[in-house]
Amino acid sequence: MTTTVTASGLGLRYGGTRALDDVSLRLTPGVTGLLGPNGAGKTTLLRVLATAVPADRGSFTVLGHDPGTSRGRHQVRRSLGYLPQTPGLHPDFSAFEFVDYVAILKELTDRTARHREVRRVLEEVDLGDVRGRRIKKLSGGMRQRVALAAALVGDPGFLVLDEPTVGLDPEQRMRFRELIAGAGEGRTVLLSTHQTEDVAMLCHRVLVMARGRILFAGTPAELTARAAGRVWSSTERAPGAKAGWRTGTGSFRNVGDPPADAELLEPTLEDGYLLTLDDVSAEAAA
Ligand SMILES: Nc1ncnc2c1ncn2[C@@H]1O[C@H](COP(=O)(O)OP(=O)(O)OP(=O)(O)O)[C@@H](O)[C@H]1O
């Protein structure tokens, strides 16, 4: 599959903190999930790729454009849609006015064509009927869809989404998942999230980050397979468990190093993710 975004050796320090430490990656069309604990460097990576902050080291390209030059940076910005963690919606604007304002910033200068594009993206996120309503009168899920519509203006080839489903109830999250899946058709999407379920359901590839480094890059099935043979059931909390809890059926579900005669269970992507983080912490401590 065509590589659309590449990064090589990205580094960024904030004082003594290495927010990005030698990050290299390749993205292809479709939705790639970015998982990592708080402070892993996910937002920093997204901000660098969105050209919101420059890296101290390394380079990257987006759809063949190199943001290291001012012309390249301009082209990257034109091919980019970015939904930041706090989108900065103006509460007194209507949904239409806000998305139109973003479209102006994106240099869609022809008023008629721009308004047509604003209506198109608001329809795409299912907000066509409430486009005249003030943002402060919209629900949390609707506001998040306004922010997604703003990111989709101009039909960008690369979409960067920073924890877009945070704070949404399950129904809104599912609705948002549908929209992200739709946005990922024929487009490269990088989705930062704490929801392993979003990754399992949506993503064709997944990256795991911790302490500024990429620990894993592969398919969701490959991440899940990391926990094969390491999830088991027991009647009491098992000594080799890195995590274990009593489930609704009364037995314990354990993740870690099982005894030889363990009754193994089917792993989930979350198990693979947790064990990937745990294995790396154990290596660092050794
Ligand atoms: N502007 C900044 N100034 C100083 N330190 C920063 C700044 N931005 C991020 N950091 C630090 O860099 C590290 C990576 O932060 P980042 O926000 O990228 O992590 P994250 O994986 O997105 O976390 P979360 O899931 O909590 O959003 C953290 O240690 C954070 O405290």
The ligand as an ORCA input file, in Angstrom:
! r2SCAN-3c Opt
* xyz 0 1
  N       4.260     22.676     26.181
  C       4.882     21.808     26.997
  N       5.795     22.253     27.899
  C       6.445     21.394     28.715
  N       6.253     20.045     28.719
  C       5.355     19.552     27.848
  C       4.612     20.397     26.952
  N       3.797     19.619     26.207
  C       3.990     18.343     26.623
  N       4.929     18.304     27.599
  C       5.433     17.091     28.268
  O       5.836     16.196     27.242
  C       5.440     14.855     27.563
  C       4.515     14.324     26.472
  O       3.276     15.016     26.559
  P       2.067     14.764     25.538
  O       0.994     15.751     25.868
  O       2.574     14.749     24.152
  O       1.611     13.285     25.962
  P       0.261     12.515     25.590
  O       0.660     11.110     25.258
  O      -0.507     13.241     24.564
  O      -0.530     12.529     26.964
  P      -2.148     12.555     27.228
  O      -2.635     11.182     26.853
  O      -2.208     12.818     28.696
  O      -2.733     13.648     26.400
  C       4.785     14.915     28.941
  O       5.783     14.619     29.907
  C       4.337     16.360     29.048
  O       4.291     16.772     30.401
*
